[in-house]
Amino acid sequence: MNYKKMFCTVLLSAALSLQVSAYTVTHVAEAPQWQIDWSYNQERPDWQEPSASSYMNFSVILVTLEEELQPYASNDDLLALFVGDELRGMSGPALDMSTGETDNKHFVVKAYGDESGGDMIDVTLKYYNAQLRQVFSRSTTITYDPDEVLGIEEDFIPNFTLGSAKYPVVKTIDVADILASAGITPAEGDIAAAFVGDECRGVSQLSMVNGQSSMDNGQWSTVNLQCSMINENETVILKYYDAARHRVFTFDGSLTGDANGDGTVDVADIATVISVMAHGSAGDSPASADVNGDGTVDVPDIASIISIMAGTPTSPSEQVSNTRPLTISVTEKPFINPDASASRGTSSVRKAAITTASTLSEFRMDYTYGTTPSHGYRTAKKDGDGKWKSGGEGWPDPDATVNWYAHNGYANGNIQNAPFYLTDDADKKPYLSFTVNNDVAKQKDLLVATATGTWDSTDGNLSFTFDHACSALCFYMKKAKNISDYTLTVTGVQLCNVVNEGNYFFNTASWVPGTTTDNYSIFSGSATLGDTDYTIMDNSDKPYLIVIPQTLTAWSGSGSPANAYLELSCTISKEGYEGFTGTAYIPFGATLEKGTQYDVKVNIGKNSLYNASGNKIIQP
């Protein structure tokens, strides 16, 4: 018996047809936090556990709470199974046997009964959520089987949100058709929501499943957004958040500037406003003639219509077609190398590993404007001709001075761990919180750039000159002359106790390093060092180690290794010398500046190598 499929097809919601002739668009700084308010003040049920001795047998059911309710789940929740009015089983949240902790999203219920295998019985599952103070219920007919454990082979996830006490009517909206009519292409991270007035009645977020777009469990071609309603006569509005462009489309049949309600903004709308001004009424609702929303119908409304017809936005919340264009140009300042004369050695070939603007396929442009300030972002991508574009997104506010902060730290999801923030103080300083990847082979440079201006002063063109915000180190090693008669073979090198995270502030172009540290493996393999040429210590095509700019205080060489040091896995041998195989430590100190790459030449002599106790391995 496939319990899940049987149970979830009991209540079928009717289709809800939205008559959408037009829409409005609002620019937003962050993704909206739309969610249904399920709170419904119901007392905790006085359900009593049935007596096992009163029944001949039982079946076990494993229930998984649906995703929408999981954030509200707690240890005080209850799940009960009824046959008619008779309680046949109940349970609190299950225990996770691997941790011993309560797992609030799972329930294991013993369903007692006198029925024989194969009997058909009507059952109702009731779920009490303590935080929402609401009882959700679902009913169906099942084939009772005392020997079967239900929900093991396939999760049993009853859709409790259907038919709840608060919203007894559930209908669906064909989101795909509405978006197609507006020429909107869905993308990952987009959100669709159903509203009745200002109250959210249903939410669904687009995600990628096996490389295909889907809205929750439905493919975009057939997706149905569920809308919970008090009655069938409620007026439903669809809102759609476009994550890539930071815009909310509101499909409610209205269009800014469409005073006569014919679906277009033209001269006829000006005539409607004039008629309302002269007579106080029009063929359509006078409210639609109040284009600028100031509570009166007057000459400024005519000016707003003319502005919309001309394609000049009157506020940041105008239609997409009225957003001024944005173009992007990119250059870059190279890394400074204070010691470009370092020998590359004879046994290794140095390969480039520095990220440059020319190697980027996209980057993010956060922006702020206003005193609050408003915050949003654009994503710059290269087109087929190698030109930078922002996917059709325009200037966020054509009348405001906009501060732009470009970086490759956060785009297309999470390229690397460097999200953009504003400080909590009055100045709202913009910064990136950056953590260096522990895996040197996966490290990326942090590129940053800023620009400021209005659309008019820049003609909509953003010109970014990227700086390297981090430091880059490339290590070379050789033997000093005083141990030229020793054989020194290195099989591994780590740089230890380096601060691995910090905040980069755009307004001062400076770092505030954090406090956590990490060790970085910069070489593994086998290299026997000479005493003439330096040997590059790199792993494959990653010769550079990317680090937060900071001052490294070298270990003193006394006691156990502390502060900053190099850790070498090595073998040291010489005729007449007992030899050494193990881990050696070299104190390492440096002041590392942003935008600078360092060729670090380590000349290893008798006084350089220490063991874990702080004693010199090769005695002078």
Protein Blocks (a to p, Z undefined) as FASTA:
>chain_A
ZZklmmmmmpccdddddddfbdcddddfbdcdddddfbdcddddfbdcddfklpfbdcdd
dddddfklmmmgcfkbccdddehjbcfbdcdddddfknopacfkbccdddddfbdehiac
ddddddddfklopacdddddddddfkbcehklpccdddfkgopaklmcccdddfklmmmm
nopacdehiacdddehjbcfbdcddddeehiacehjbcfklgccddddfbfkbccddddd
dfklopacddehiaehilnonopacfklmmmmmmmmmnopafbdfklmmmnonopacfkl
mmmmmmmmnopafbfkbcfklpccddddddddddddfblmbcebjmbccddfbdcfklpc
bdcddddedjkbccddddddddfkopaceehpacfblkbccdddddfkbgghifbacddd
ddfbfnopacddddddfblklgccdddddddddfklnnopacdddddfbdcddddddddf
klmmpccddfbdcdehiafbdcddfklopacddfbdcdddfbgcdddddfkbccdddehj
llbccdddddddddehiajdehjddddddddddehiabjaddddddddddddehiacddd
ddddfklpccfkopafbdZZ
